[in-house]
Amino acid sequence: MISTSFADIFYNNCFKNGILPIKVSQEDLDKLMDDASRGSNAILTVDLENLEITGPDGGLIKFDLDEFKRHCLLNGLDDIGLTLEKGKAIDSFEKKNAASHPGQPEPSPIGYRSSRVFARLFLLRHIREISLSRPQAFRAIRRCRRRLR
């Protein structure tokens, strides 16, 4: 998606859904629209690694993107994936926390609290994959929370 501007909430939600919103100047957008008006031969190539758009005539347009958002898009990471990347750090914290608070339940292999977080994240990812309706998703999350208590 290419435009001169986006509403902030929409812009950030695009990244959460794996969509690349590209902000360009009005001059660059006019050039891209001119290229697109050529019909079926007008192919634009977006290079996320180099932050470039190549037009059908070979013209090059550079665009800016936050490095973190670029990293997430290139690696297919969403909020759940980013949390799961920190699994070892979460486990380490849980082990240290359990040692300093002897009355707490013994951590599971991935940590007592982190196993609860992992289960919720797994459920949320599963819900997204099977496309439950919103009410069905909320019921599933409530059932999961009851089971994890």
JOFENMO-V444968 format. One line per field, one symbol per residue. ss: DSSP state (H for helix, E for strand, C for the rest). phi: phi as a letter, one per 40 degrees, with the letter a starting at -180 (. if undefined). psi: psi as a letter, one per 30 degrees, with the letter a starting at -180 (. if undefined). A space follows every 50 residues. Layout:
ss=???
phi=???
psi=???
This chain:
ss=CEECCCCHHHHHHHHHCCCCCEECCHHHHHHHHHHHCCCCCCCCEEECCC CEEECCCCCEEECCCCHHHHHHHHHCCCHHHHHHHCHHHHHHHHHHHHHH CCCCCCCCCCCHHHHHHHHHHHHHHHHHHHCCCHHHHHHHHHHHHHHHC
phi=.bacabcdccdccdccbgbccbcbccccccccccccccgcccbbbbbccc fbbbcccgcbbcbbadccccdcccbgcbdcccccccdccccccccccccc bcccccccdbgccccccdccccccccdcccfccdccccccccccccccc
psi=kklfllkeeeeefeefggkjkkklleeeeeeeeeefffaffjkkkkjeef hkkklfgfkkkklkkkeeeeeeeeghkaeeeeeffgeeeeeeeeeeeeef iffllkklfgkeefeeeeeeeeeeeeeeeghlleeeeeeeeeeeeeff.
